[in-house]
Amino acid sequence: MKPGDLVRIIPDEGDKSDRYDGLIGLILSESGHQMDEPLFNLLVNGNAEWIMLESNLEVINETG
C-alpha cells in the first residue's frame, strides 16, 4: 500500500457496528506504526483525519 491507492475500509472482526460499511478512502500518507503494523492517513468523505491500520484496509485501485 502506498499514497494514492484507493482502499476499502474493513472493520475488525469483533466490530459488530456497520459504521465502516461501504466506506472508501484515499491513502494520503503513512503515519507510523502500531505494533509493527503500518498506519495510514486517509481521506474519507472529504475528511482527512482518518488513521487506519493496514490490516483494516483493502486496496481496490492501486496507483501506478
C-alpha positions as CSV (number, residue, x, y, z in Angstrom):
1,M,0.0,0.0,0.0
2,K,1.2,3.5,-0.8
3,P,-0.1,7.1,-1.0
4,G,-2.6,7.5,-3.9
5,D,-4.1,4.0,-3.5
6,L,-7.9,3.8,-3.2
7,V,-8.9,1.5,-0.4
8,R,-12.0,-0.1,1.2
9,I,-12.2,0.1,4.9
10,I,-12.6,-3.3,6.5
11,P,-13.9,-3.4,10.2
12,D,-12.3,-5.5,12.8
13,E,-13.8,-9.0,13.2
14,G,-15.1,-8.1,16.6
15,D,-16.7,-4.9,15.5
16,K,-20.5,-5.6,15.1
17,S,-21.2,-2.0,14.0
18,D,-21.8,-1.2,10.4
19,R,-20.2,2.3,10.6
20,Y,-17.5,1.3,8.1
21,D,-19.8,-0.5,5.7
22,G,-19.1,0.7,2.2
23,L,-16.5,3.3,3.1
24,I,-13.8,4.0,0.6
25,G,-10.7,6.1,1.3
26,L,-7.7,7.5,-0.5
27,I,-4.3,6.9,1.2
28,L,-2.6,10.3,1.8
29,S,0.5,9.1,3.6
30,E,1.9,6.6,6.0
31,S,1.7,8.0,9.5
32,G,3.8,5.5,11.5
33,H,3.5,2.0,13.0
34,Q,1.5,0.4,15.8
35,M,2.9,-3.0,17.0
36,D,5.0,-3.3,13.7
37,E,1.9,-2.7,11.5
38,P,1.8,0.4,9.3
39,L,-0.7,3.2,10.0
40,F,-2.1,5.2,7.1
41,N,-3.7,8.7,6.9
42,L,-6.8,8.5,4.7
43,L,-9.2,10.9,3.0
44,V,-12.7,9.6,3.6
45,N,-15.8,11.5,2.6
46,G,-13.8,14.8,2.4
47,N,-12.3,14.3,5.9
48,A,-8.6,13.9,6.0
49,E,-8.4,13.0,9.8
50,W,-8.8,9.2,9.4
51,I,-5.9,7.0,10.5
52,M,-6.3,3.2,10.0
53,L,-4.1,0.1,10.3
54,E,-3.0,-1.7,7.2
55,S,-5.0,-4.8,8.3
56,N,-8.2,-2.8,8.1
57,L,-7.6,-1.7,4.5
58,E,-8.1,-3.5,1.2
59,V,-6.6,-1.9,-2.0
60,I,-9.3,-1.6,-4.7
61,N,-7.3,0.6,-7.1
62,E,-3.6,0.8,-7.0
63,T,-1.6,3.8,-8.3
64,G,1.0,3.2,-11.0
